[in-house]
């Protein structure tokens, strides 16, 4: 009997050991792949740093080339974040504290479906449906609020503007942000909510006093993850935006700052030599920016162990 027990224990221990080694190998593999991608981008970008590099007349130097695209990447992503954040918080609150159980499950399923739609579909929808639909609104904003620099300038006749790109990106990052914020709100201690209600607070006052403060780190983390997704978006931006290599804060004009990812997608097939290395260098910059934002989001989540199943 004791021999059988010892044999069973040895088999269990062997399985645990194999699983532990496999999980460790998988985790190390992710780090190795990430390091390999970074090394590849760095080596391919080195020729662009040569002072004698020839960019076929398309750029004078790497800094002047990447600055407008870096601006466009950050500008469009911040617009998307400003639009998506309040919507994501509202959707998460409704699903977690207002909707019935059955309807909240349906809404969660719909949000997951939105996250699964390919970006090229969002881009086609943006250029064929959203841009023409919003163009009369852009004209109204220009006529009535044109004294504000953001709404000034000549309005685009096609609706392919930075504001349209920001709205499309906001819709794309909304499912990710709403799902994360919803899970954080659902983890609010029930005793905190019941205590606020017992003191005579209304449902909104309870949410303001108990749910929002508890979920604030989760909201910040969702914002960072959404920003990281928006920074790297390519096809939707390439299809919707009317790009130019300029720095322009106007939201409604036909000349807009392009993004790094969209510019690489548009120029890379016909590039060669040092100019191709320059495009890869801009991709390396975007790689590090996105990684830094995601690491910051992970740090914010890890400050509160209850926000992460891994902790």
VOBA-625924 format. One record per residue: residue in one letter; x, y, z of N, C-alpha, C in turn. Coordinates in steps of 0.001 Angstrom, whole numbers, padded with zeros to 6 digits, always signed. Layout:
BEGIN
AXYZXYZXYZ...
! end
This chain:
BEGIN
X+000831-001199+000000+000000+000000+000000+000868+001253+000000X+001916+001191+000863+002814+002337+000938+003596+002502-000355X+003896+001361-001014+004630+001421-002282+003793+002076-003363X+002495+001714-003404+001592+002330-004369+001438+003828-004109X+001348+004196-002818+001223+005621-002476+002465+006393-002898X+003634+005814-002650+004877+006484-003035+004976+006609-004541X+004537+005564-005266+004568+005611-006724+003636+006690-007264X+002415+006776-006657+001467+007808-007092+002024+009199-006848X+002660+009376-005672+003233+010686-005368+004354+011034-006345X+005155+010037-006713+006255+010314-007643+005731+010698-009018X+004616+010058-009438+004031+010417-010723+003481+011834-010705X+002810+012194-009611+002285+013548-009496+003417+014557-009498X+004455+014266-008781+005582+015188-008732+006241+015322-010097X+006323+014221-010834+006907+014287-012169+006057+015162-013088X+004721+014991-013009+003843+015826-013826+003952+017297-013473X+004004+017572-012159+004167+018964-011733+005480+019545-012236X+006525+018711-012197+007836+019180-012647+007817+019478-014140X+007198+018584-014925+007138+018791-016379+006333+020044-016703X+005201+020201-016018+004367+021382-016266+005096+022663-015874X+005797+022613-014744+006538+023803-014299+007628+024173-015296X+008342+023178-015796+009391+023455-016767+008806+023977-018084X+007680+023408-018492+007052+023857-019739+006568+025304-019610X+005969+025631-018462+005510+027006-018252+006681+027973-018211X+007766+027568-017559+008963+028418-017514+009540+028631-018905X+009575+027560-019695+010084+027661-021062+009217+028595-021902X+007886+028493-021721+006988+029370-022474+007201+030838-022092X+007323+031102-020788+007564+032477-020348+008893+033012-020854X+009939+032184-020771+011248+032614-021272+011214+032797-022782X+010399+031976-023468+010300+032110-024917+009721+033449-025331X+008757+033935-024567+008177+035241-024869+009236+036332-024746X+010026+036258-023670+011086+037254-023483+012129+037154-024594X+012449+035929-024989+013444+035741-026052+012942+036302-027376X+011673+036061-027686+011110+036587-028934+011097+038110-028910X+010721+038684-027767+010698+040145-027648+012098+040722-027837X+013090+040088-027210+014465+040561-027365+014948+040391-028801X+014555+039295-029455+014962+039069-030840+014362+040114-031770X+013100+040470-031547+012469+041505-032370+013176+042844-032181X+013460+043190-030915+014148+044454-030645+015531+044469-031278X+016266+043358-031190+017601+043290-031777+017542+043397-033292X+016574+042718-033904+016418+042793-035352+016135+044226-035802X+015211+044896-035131+014891+046274-035498+016104+047184-035317X+016856+046968-034240+018023+047813-033986+019082+047622-035063X+019367+046381-035430+020393+046123-036440+019968+046657-037805X+018676+046494-038137+018190+046981-039421+018132+048511-039472X+018000+049151-038301+017899+050609-038259+019261+051296-038221X+020328+050555-037964+021654+051164-037825+022089+051970-039047X+021880+051497-040282+022327+052295-041439+021693+053683-041490X+020507+053855-040934+019856+055172-040962+020553+056168-040060X+021349+055684-039108+022052+056573-038188+023392+057049-038743X+023788+056535-039878+025041+056967-040514+024889+058403-041023X+025802+059309-040660+025694+060697-041129+025691+060817-042653X+026266+059833-043339+026318+059885-044803+025201+059077-045463X+024200+058725-044707+023112+057919-045258+022355+058695-046327X+021920+057973-047351+021188+058577-048469+019731+058114-048407X+018816+059063-048183+017402+058742-048035+016606+059061-049304X+017264+059072-050431+016613+059289-051733+015840+060605-051785X+016329+061606-051068+015676+062912-051072+014379+062969-050288X+014006+061895-049595+012748+061871-048841+012915+062350-047406X+014129+062522-046970+014373+062999-045607+015779+063585-045543X+015927+064627-044714+017238+065227-044512+018011+064482-043434X+017341+064131-042345+017953+063387-041260+016850+062654-040499X+017204+061658-039705+016175+060861-039017+015277+061676-038093X+015835+062673-037400+015038+063438-036431+013956+064245-037128X+014342+064976-038178+013351+065780-038882+012314+064906-039579X+012714+063681-039957+011773+062787-040636+010731+062231-039671X+011167+061810-038480+010264+061105-037578+009407+062041-036744X+009831+063299-036582+009099+064204-035686+007631+064380-036070X+007290+064674-037328+005863+064818-037662+005068+063535-037436X+005671+062392-037729+004959+061127-037557+004797+060777-036079X+005800+061104-035286+005673+060898-033845+004566+061779-033274X+004507+063016-033748+003442+063916-033310+002073+063367-033702X+001930+062945-034953+000646+062415-035402+000233+061176-034632X+001205+060305-034318+000904+059091-033557+000364+059432-032182X+001050+060321-031476+000620+060691-030124-000671+061499-030150X-000803+062380-031116-001977+063259-031185-003248+062445-031446X-003214+061587-032453-004384+060773-032755-004737+059831-031613X-003718+059258-030958-003977+058332-029858-004571+059048-028651X-004103+060253-028364-004649+061005-027237-006086+061437-027502X-006402+061794-028748-007793+062109-029098-008681+060893-028859X-008214+059739-029305-008972+058506-029100-009152+058212-027617X-008106+058432-026840-008185+058172-025407-009167+059111-024724X-009162+060380-025136-010088+061353-024541-011546+060996-024839X-011799+060406-025994-013164+060019-026356-013558+058703-025696X-012639+057741-025687-012977+056389-025242-013070+056258-023729X-012284+057025-022969-012235+056820-021520-013582+057038-020840X-014257+058183-021020-015562+058335-020349-016593+057322-020823X-016554+056968-022117-017485+055961-022616-017210+054603-021983X-015942+054233-021853-015593+052944-021259-016010+052886-019795X-015794+053970-019060-016204+054000-017646-017723+053877-017533X-018458+054612-018383-019914+054539-018344-020427+053156-018691X-019855+052523-019729-020281+051175-020111-019974+050181-018998X-018785+050295-018412-018404+049373-017342-019317+049534-016123X-019657+050758-015782-020562+050983-014649-021947+050415-014928X-022433+050607-016140-023764+050103-016466-023797+048580-016406X-022767+047926-016965-022739+046464-016965-022597+045922-015548X-021770+046565-014726-021448+046012-013409-022466+046374-012335X-023187+047506-012465-024024+047954-011349-025449+048344-011734X-025785+048396-012991-027118+048850-013365-027891+047821-014184X-027244+047172-015131-027941+046235-016016-028284+044954-015264X-029340+044275-015736-029686+042973-015183-028603+041967-015548X-028584+040850-014830-027530+039862-015053-027526+039356-016494X-028718+039034-017013-028784+038495-018372-028361+039537-019401X-028839+040767-019225-028492+041813-020193-027019+042193-020097X-026457+042171-018887-025035+042488-018737-024171+041430-019418X-024591+040161-019363-023851+039118-020069-023909+039334-021578X-025089+039743-022066-025224+040021-023495-024335+041186-023915X-024308+042257-023111-023463+043401-023432-021985+043030-023409X-021595+042214-022439-020208+041759-022387-019827+040963-023613X-020753+040131-024086-020509+039346-025295-020370+040263-026517X-021217+041284-026598-021148+042217-027716-019824+042982-027694X-019375+043386-026511-018102+044092-026407-016949+043209-026864X-017016+041925-026519-015971+041005-026977-015989+040864-028494X-017175+040886-029084-017272+040812-030542-016669+042051-031198X-016882+043210-030603-016292+044434-031145-014767+044353-031149X-014202+043744-030106-012745+043619-030037-012206+042667-031093X-013059+041748-031598-012601+040753-032569-012700+041234-034009X-013324+042378-034248-013461+042881-035619-012093+043338-036134X-011681+042921-037328-010370+043343-037858-010304+044855-038059X-009094+045389-037924-008916+046839-038019-009233+047351-039420X-009008+046521-040441-009291+046979-041795-010791+047210-041987X-011618+046441-041274-013058+046649-041344-013428+047988-040713X-012811+048303-039588-013028+049606-038972-012595+050730-039916X-011481+050513-040601-011012+051532-041523-011974+051752-042681X-012476+050670-043256-013440+050795-044346-014725+051466-043872X-015181+051094-042689-016375+051731-042137-016133+053214-041898X-014933+053550-041424-014624+054946-041147-014605+055798-042395X-014019+055283-043486-013890+056094-044692-015174+056130-045506X-015955+055039-045471-017156+054968-046311-018425+055436-045607X-018476+055323-044290-019701+055643-043547-019494+056824-042601X-018512+056691-041713-018363+057692-040657-017926+059049-041198X-016931+059071-042075-016416+060347-042586-017491+061161-043302X-018243+060602-044266-019314+061399-044893-020406+061805-043915X-020692+060945-042932-021723+061263-041955-021326+062446-041073X-020043+062525-040705-019579+063571-039798-019235+064871-040508X-019095+064853-041819-018639+066045-042514-019541+067266-042295X-020889+067153-042334-021721+068320-042012-021476+068854-040599X-021216+067976-039665-020897+068412-038303-019584+069179-038278X-018609+068726-039065-017336+069438-039141-017525+070839-039708X-018369+070968-040710-018641+072283-041287-019274+073195-040247X-020210+072655-039477-020862+073453-038425-019854+073878-037362X-018978+072964-036949-017966+073302-035952-017035+074388-036473X-016668+074304-037738-015777+075300-038312-016449+076665-038396X-017721+076692-038746-018434+077961-038874-018697+078621-037527X-018957+077829-036501-019334+078383-035204-018193+078424-034191X-017236+077524-034330-016120+077476-033379-014779+077601-034088X-014796+078172-035275-013558+078297-036040-012522+079182-035394X-012953+080010-034441-011988+080868-033740-011081+080063-032809X-011487+078825-032519-010619+077921-031756-009659+077250-032743X-008363+077295-032513-007410+076735-033491-007689+075281-033870X-008206+074495-032934-008463+073093-033231-009507+072919-034334X-010452+073841-034418-011534+073739-035398-011386+074740-036543X-010238+075386-036632-010009+076360-037685-009486+075722-038955X-009187+076588-039947-008659+076107-041216-009751+075718-042194X-009320+075257-043366-010236+074826-044406-010735+073417-044116X-012039+073271-043982-012617+071969-043638-012442+070993-044798X-012086+069764-044469-011937+068727-045490-013287+068417-046131X-013294+068274-047433-014538+067958-048139-014891+066483-048047X-013935+065653-047660-014169+064206-047601-014423+063696-046191X-014109+064500-045174-014251+064033-043799-013097+063194-043309X-012049+063040-044126-010876+062245-043731-009932+063129-042922X-010239+063288-041673-009532+064220-040805-008970+063494-039587X-008178+064226-038817-007620+063660-037601-008706+063341-036585X-009760+064127-036549-010848+063852-035617-011563+062553-035986X-011750+062306-037273-012354+061038-037701-011480+059863-037293X-010174+060000-037473-009254+058947-037054-009351+058722-035557X-009423+059812-034777-009537+059675-033331-010803+058940-032925X-011907+059217-033606-013172+058537-033285-013083+057055-033625X-012516+056733-034795-012365+055329-035189-011472+054588-034198X-010358+055194-033812-009464+054564-032838-010154+054408-031487X-010971+055393-031100-011692+055297-029829-012632+054100-029831X-013325+053875-030938-014233+052731-031037-013441+051425-030997X-012242+051433-031554-011438+050214-031579-010897+049848-030202X-010493+050840-029410-009927+050544-028083-010998+050447-027006X-012211+050862-027320-013285+050872-026327-013557+049491-025727X-013650+048400-026511-013925+047095-025897-012869+046664-024888X-011590+046901-025205-010514+046510-024293-010608+047291-022984X-010800+048583-023095-010863+049421-021910-012092+049089-021068X-013245+048957-021711-014479+048685-020966-014412+047338-020266X-013822+046325-020915-013733+045001-020299-012865+045028-019053X-011718+045711-019125-010832+045778-017970-011470+046569-016827X-012051+047715-017145-012677+048533-016095-013860+047800-015475X-014617+047085-016297-015754+046311-015768-015280+045283-014737X-014202+044556-015047-013710+043554-014118-013230+044182-012816X-012626+045354-012911-012167+046036-011696-013359+046488-010855X-014368+047045-011491-015561+047492-010758-016267+046315-010087X-016281+045160-010739-016939+043983-010160-016195+043457-008937X-014923+043821-008790-014144+043371-007649-014234+044317-006455X-015026+045364-006573-015222+046271-005439-015804+045491-004268X-015221+045579-003070-015749+044826-001918-017227+045134-001681X-018000+044077-001576-019437+044238-001376-019742+044976-000079X-018913+044757+000934-019150+045428+002214-019038+046944+002085X-018124+047421+001221-017986+048861+001024-019254+049438+000397X-019793+048737-000588-021006+049212-001247-022188+049191-000282X-022329+048092+000471-023455+047986+001398-023339+049002+002530X-022112+049287+002951-021930+050282+004007-022349+051666+003539X-021998+052014+002298-022391+053322+001765-023909+053415+001639X-024547+052348+001169-026010+052363+001041-026683+052408+002409X-026078+051732+003390-026654+051729+004734-026597+053104+005388X-025624+053900+004977-025513+055263+005519-026453+056238+004823X-027252+055751+003885-028239+056602+003232-027818+057129+001879X-026699+056641+001345-026239+057120+000043-027123+056552-001068X-027325+057346-002101-028003+056845-003297-027044+055934-004058X-027560+055301-005107-026699+054397-005869-025541+055163-006494X-025809+056357-007043-024730+057139-007644-023732+057586-006586X-024215+057986-005401-023293+058385-004333-022460+057198-003867X-023071+056019-003828-022310+054823-003466-021214+054550-004492X-021543+054689-005779-020545+054483-006829-019425+055511-006715X-019805+056758-006426-018805+057825-006323-017899+057645-005116X-018450+057110-004016-017662+056987-002793-016921+055655-002684X-017481+054577-003244-016902+053256-003032-016312+052647-004301X-017048+052722-005418-016633+052005-006627-015530+052760-007372X-015752+054043-007630-014774+054821-008413-013418+054893-007722X-013345+055230-006410-012015+055260-005767-011316+053906-005802X-012076+052834-005604-011468+051502-005650-010954+051173-007048X-011697+051576-008074-011329+051224-009435-010436+052216-010139X-010006+053286-009454-009200+054301-010137-007904+053738-010733X-007137+052908-010002-005941+052329-010644-006283+051482-011863X-007415+050781-011821-007827+049992-012980-008194+050861-014161X-008814+052008-013903-009155+052937-014979-007883+053468-015635X-006906+053822-014815-005636+054310-015348-004947+053221-016177X-004990+051994-015681-004374+050891-016421-005075+050669-017749X-006405+050734-017750-007155+050569-018997-006817+051683-019980X-006636+052891-019484-006247+053996-020352-004893+053738-020996X-003958+053232-020217-002625+052963-020756-002659+051833-021788X-003445+050794-021518-003548+049702-022480-004236+050161-023762X-005289+050970-023615-005951+051513-024791-005033+052420-025586X-004231+053207-024884-003278+054074-025567-002247+053254-026329X-001777+052169-025715-000817+051311-026401-001396+050697-027659X-002676+050315-027615-003327+049761-028817-003481+050833-029885X-003877+052026-029488-004081+053098-030464-002763+053527-031115X-001679+053515-030353-000391+053932-030901+000057+053028-032050X-000224+051737-031943+000258+050805-032942-000717+050502-034060X-001886+051131-034068-002873+050845-035098-002373+051322-036458X-002581+050495-037483-002016+050764-038802-003073+050949-039876X-003802+049866-040188-004649+049869-041377-005803+050848-041271X-006431+050943-040100-007556+051863-039961-007106+053303-040193X-005941+053646-039642-005419+055000-039820-005020+055235-041270X-004358+054249-041886-003915+054400-043277-005093+054577-044232X-006219+053934-043931-007378+054045-044806-008136+055354-044598X-008255+055791-043355-009114+056935-043036-008388+058263-043210X-007147+058331-042781-006455+059613-042696-006010+060109-044065X-006100+061427-044238-005504+062085-045392-004155+062634-044935X-003054+061888-045150-001803+062175-044443-000919+063198-045125X-000055+063778-044306+000991+064680-044785+002097+064697-043739X+003309+064976-044171+004448+065022-043254+004560+066417-042642X+003581+066753-041797+003533+068069-041160+003107+067895-039711X+003265+068975-038956+002737+069041-037593+001569+070006-037608X+000385+069497-037401-000822+070301-037534-001806+069922-036422X-002179+070902-035601-003108+070648-034500-004571+070699-034950X-004850+071230-036133-006230+071352-036601-006850+069968-036781X-008088+069830-036351-008769+068541-036366-009614+068310-037611X-009933+069375-038354-010929+069259-039416-010370+069495-040816X-009091+069710-040953-008514+070026-042258-008147+068752-043016X-007873+068914-044285-007539+067773-045137-006067+067392-045045X-005239+068239-044439-003824+067930-044258-003586+067620-042791X-003240+066360-042518-003085+065893-041148-001740+065204-040973X-001257+065231-039756-000011+064540-039442-000248+063032-039485X+000569+062339-040258+000442+060892-040349+001027+060227-039108X+000720+058949-038902+001265+058206-037779+002437+057347-038239X+003233+056900-037283+004411+056097-037611+003995+054787-038273X+003026+054096-037669+002625+052790-038196+002024+052911-039593X+001151+053886-039788+000528+054056-041102+001555+054458-042147X+002513+055292-041772+003532+055711-042732+004403+054532-043158X+004734+053657-042209+005518+052466-042566+004738+051582-043530X+003450+051396-043249+002630+050545-044116+002516+051113-045526X+002466+052431-045653+002297+053053-046966+003606+053125-047746X+004729+053381-047074+005996+053623-047768+006910+052410-047851X+006742+051431-046986+007706+050332-046924+007752+049493-048199X+006622+049169-048839+006710+048307-050040+007584+048879-051144X+007668+050187-051274+008443+050803-052350+009769+051384-051873X+010130+051090-050639+011356+051657-050084+012542+050724-050326X+013734+051269-050131+014950+050482-050280+016140+051223-049722X+017225+050500-049485+018458+051122-049019+018318+051774-047657X+018924+052962-047541+018927+053673-046262+017530+054158-045871X+016695+054442-046855+015345+054898-046513+014553+053776-045852X+014742+052541-046285+014083+051413-045618+014582+051294-044184X+015875+051492-043974+016412+051471-042611+015814+052584-041767X+015572+053724-042395+014959+054832-041666+013535+054478-041235X+012776+053830-042098+011430+053404-041728+011468+052392-040590X+012429+051482-040645+012566+050496-039570+012957+051193-038271X+013771+052244-038363+014140+052998-037167+012913+053648-036524X+012011+054162-037341+010778+054724-036766+009932+053622-036134X+009947+052432-036736+009249+051308-036124+009861+050916-034792X+011191+050986-034701+011863+050697-033430+011455+051703-032361X+011336+052959-032743+010888+053971-031790+009474+053677-031304X+008593+053313-032227+007221+052973-031850+007195+051731-030959X+008077+050783-031234+008170+049566-030419+008484+049906-028969X+009462+050764-028752+009851+051112-027384+008786+051974-026700X+008140+052858-027449+007081+053677-026853+005918+052799-026392X+005496+051875-027250+004393+050983-026898+004758+050086-025725X+005982+049558-025721+006413+048696-024623+006461+049469-023310X+006945+050707-023352+007005+051513-022138+005609+051786-021582X+004650+052065-022455+003283+052323-022005+002671+051074-021393X+002896+049921-022010+002348+048680-021459+003006+048307-020137X+004298+048561-019995+004964+048316-018725+004427+049245-017642X+004158+050482-018013+003576+051418-017047+002197+050949-016607X+001395+050451-017560+000069+049934-017209+000191+048742-016268X+001139+047858-016552+001323+046698-015679+001762+047122-014290X+002591+048133-014199+003036+048621-012898+001859+049179-012095X+000994+049928-012754-000156+050489-012054-001074+049380-011548X-001272+048336-012382-002110+047220-011960-001490+046498-010774X-000189+046287-010802+000466+045512-009753+000509+046238-008417X+000227+047532-008409+000202+048251-007133-000926+047769-006240X-001966+047227-006852-003072+046664-006093-003226+045204-006519X-002854+044271-005661-002814+042867-006059-004157+042345-006494X-005237+042906-005933-006550+042364-006264-006980+042706-007676X-006256+043573-008398-006605+043903-009756-006040+042901-010757X-005242+041973-010317-004586+041060-011252-004700+039635-010776X-005244+038780-011615-005336+037377-011261-003959+036739-011114X-002949+037311-011783-001611+036762-011693-000973+037022-010337X-001518+038005-009628-000947+038338-008329-001698+037676-007192
! end
